[in-house]
Each structure stands twice: as C-alpha cells, then as structure tokens.
Amino acid sequence: MTKTMRPQRRFRRTAQSGAIKPWMLIVLLLALAPLLTLGFYEGRKAYWDAKVREMCEIDGGVKINEVIDVDENSYESIKNKFGQVDFPKKGTPESKDSVAVYSYKDTYIRRGAPEVRRSDLIVSRTSNGSILATSTTYSRVGGDLFALHPSHFSCPNTPNNFFASVINIKGKAK
C-alpha cells in the first residue's frame, strides 16, 4: 500500500486572526489624540489651581497693621462719588493731600500659559510711608486649549470695604 502524500495547506490570515489592522490603529490614535491633549491642558489648569489655593492658605488675605483716626471732615474728603472710602494711587497729584495712598504690585510666579501671579494691594500712610494694610491675592489666568476668553481662578477675594478697614472716625467706635 502506498500512501499518497497530501499537499500541505497554507493558512491564510483572516480578520479574526488577532492582528490589528493598521487602519484600525490610525482611527484609534485619531480618536485618542484630542482626548489626551484636552486632558493634558485641563490637568495642568487643575494642578495650578491647587497650587494657587495652597499659596492662598499660606499668606493670602487681608492684613491690617494700623488703623488711622480721622475726623468727620477728613473722612468726607476721602470718599468717592459713590460714598465709599477711596484712597488715591501713590504718586498721583491727589495723593499729596490724602491721609493714605495705595499701591499695587504684581509678582509673577509663572509666565506663559497658564500665568500665575501674586498681587499685593498696599495701603500706606502718606506722612511717613508706613504700611497700614495689605491685601494679597493669588491667581491663575489662561492655560486653556482653545478659548475666546481665557479662564481664571483667584483667591481669596479682596473685601469691598478694604480701604474703609484702615479708617476710624474719631468719636465713633469701629
């Protein structure tokens, strides 16, 4: 008896063979790339927002060193047209006659996107330059992937009556 030899079969690859088709990989990458990019930008903003909160907890807020006693006439002269205490900016012509002036100072912690900075609003006595009060805020601006108007985060808020907090009208308890 002779055995007949069967020709060997060659296996063809099918769609179920487990190999990832190159076009499937390209579609997957095209779908994931925007998500990963968006995740990167949002993650970076979240990181800097957490850093800003941390810095706010350490030294953000209002610190009052001294309160000025003023009489009724002086108090009326430092009010603005809305009836709120409003000191002139340091170095302006109006600052010569005022009991106190304010200055503003920004310190950049990070430039670029996002921008992170510390802002100090300082009220000082006109006569000797001593610092009466300071309001320190931290902020993050920008860092968005696409934005018509950049997002921002800051803390803590400066109170509306910050300037009034350094004034005491003679004869009235604050």
C-alpha positions in Angstrom: 0.0 0.0 0.0 1.3 3.3 -0.9 0.4 6.3 0.9 -0.4 9.3 -1.1 1.0 12.5 0.2 -1.4 15.3 0.7 -0.1 18.7 -0.2 0.3 20.9 2.8 -2.2 23.6 3.3 -1.2 27.1 3.8 -3.2 29.1 6.2 -4.4 32.5 5.1 -4.8 35.3 7.5 -8.3 36.3 8.2 -9.9 39.3 10.0 -10.2 37.1 13.1 -6.5 36.2 13.2 -5.8 38.7 16.1 -3.6 41.1 14.1 -4.6 44.8 14.5 -5.0 46.3 11.1 -3.0 49.5 10.5 -6.1 51.5 9.6 -7.7 50.5 13.0 -4.7 51.8 14.8 -4.8 55.1 12.9 -8.5 55.5 13.8 -7.8 54.7 17.4 -5.0 57.3 17.6 -7.0 59.9 15.8 -9.8 59.4 18.4 -7.5 59.4 21.4 -5.2 62.3 20.5 -7.7 65.1 21.1 -8.8 63.5 24.4 -5.3 63.2 25.6 -4.5 66.7 24.6 -7.6 68.1 26.3 -6.8 66.0 29.4 -3.2 67.5 29.5 -4.5 71.1 29.4 -7.3 70.5 31.9 -4.9 68.6 34.2 -2.3 71.4 34.1 -5.0 74.0 35.0 -6.2 71.8 37.9 -2.6 71.5 39.1 -2.0 75.3 39.1 -5.4 75.9 40.7 -4.4 73.6 43.5 -1.1 75.5 43.9 -2.9 78.8 44.0 -5.2 77.5 46.7 -2.2 76.3 48.7 -0.5 79.8 48.4 -3.7 81.5 49.4 -3.9 79.4 52.6 -0.3 80.3 53.5 -0.3 84.1 53.2 -3.3 85.2 51.2 -5.9 87.6 52.5 -6.1 91.0 54.3 -3.6 92.0 57.0 -4.2 95.2 58.9 -1.2 96.7 60.7 -2.6 100.0 61.8 -5.9 102.0 61.8 -5.9 105.7 61.1 -8.1 108.0 63.2 -9.7 110.8 61.1 -12.2 113.5 61.9 -15.5 113.8 60.1 -14.2 116.4 57.6 -11.2 114.3 56.6 -13.5 111.3 56.3 -15.8 113.1 53.9 -12.8 114.2 51.8 -11.6 110.6 51.2 -15.0 109.3 50.0 -15.6 108.8 46.3 -18.8 109.8 44.4 -20.4 106.5 45.5 -19.9 107.2 49.2 -17.1 104.7 49.7 -13.6 105.3 51.1 -11.3 105.6 48.2 -7.6 106.5 48.6 -5.7 107.9 45.6 -2.9 105.9 44.0 0.6 106.6 45.2 2.4 109.2 43.0 -0.7 110.9 41.6 -1.4 114.7 42.3 -4.3 113.8 44.6 -2.0 111.7 46.8 -0.3 114.8 48.4 -3.3 115.9 50.4 -4.6 112.4 51.3 -4.0 110.7 54.7 -3.2 107.4 52.9 -2.5 106.2 49.5 -2.5 102.8 47.8 -0.1 101.0 45.5 -0.4 97.8 43.6 2.3 95.2 42.9 2.2 92.0 40.8 4.8 89.3 41.3 4.8 86.7 38.5 5.2 83.1 39.8 4.8 81.6 36.3 4.7 83.4 32.9 3.2 81.8 29.9 0.1 79.6 29.8 -1.2 79.5 32.4 0.1 82.6 34.0 0.3 82.5 37.8 0.8 85.6 39.9 0.7 87.1 43.4 -1.0 90.6 43.6 -0.5 92.9 46.6 -2.7 95.9 47.2 -0.9 98.0 49.8 -2.3 101.0 51.7 0.3 103.2 53.3 0.3 106.4 55.3 1.2 109.5 53.3 3.1 111.3 56.0 5.7 108.6 56.8 5.1 105.8 54.3 4.3 103.1 56.9 2.2 100.2 55.7 -1.3 100.3 57.1 -2.8 97.3 55.4 -2.1 94.7 52.7 -4.4 92.5 50.7 -2.7 89.6 49.0 -4.4 87.5 46.3 -3.1 84.7 44.0 -4.4 84.0 40.6 -4.2 81.7 37.6 -5.1 83.1 34.2 -5.3 81.0 31.0 -3.9 77.6 30.2 -6.8 76.7 28.0 -6.5 74.6 24.9 -8.9 76.9 22.9 -10.6 79.9 24.4 -12.1 83.1 23.2 -11.7 84.5 26.7 -9.1 82.7 29.0 -10.4 81.0 32.1 -9.2 82.2 35.5 -9.1 81.3 39.1 -8.1 83.5 42.1 -8.4 83.5 45.8 -9.1 85.0 48.3 -11.4 87.8 47.3 -10.5 91.3 48.4 -13.3 92.7 50.5 -15.3 95.6 49.1 -14.6 97.7 52.2 -10.8 97.1 52.3 -9.9 100.8 52.3 -12.5 101.6 54.9 -11.0 98.9 57.2 -8.0 101.2 57.9 -10.1 104.2 58.9 -11.6 105.0 62.2 -13.7 108.2 62.5 -12.8 110.0 65.8 -15.5 109.7 68.3 -17.1 106.6 66.7 -16.2 103.0 67.6 -15.4 100.9 64.6 
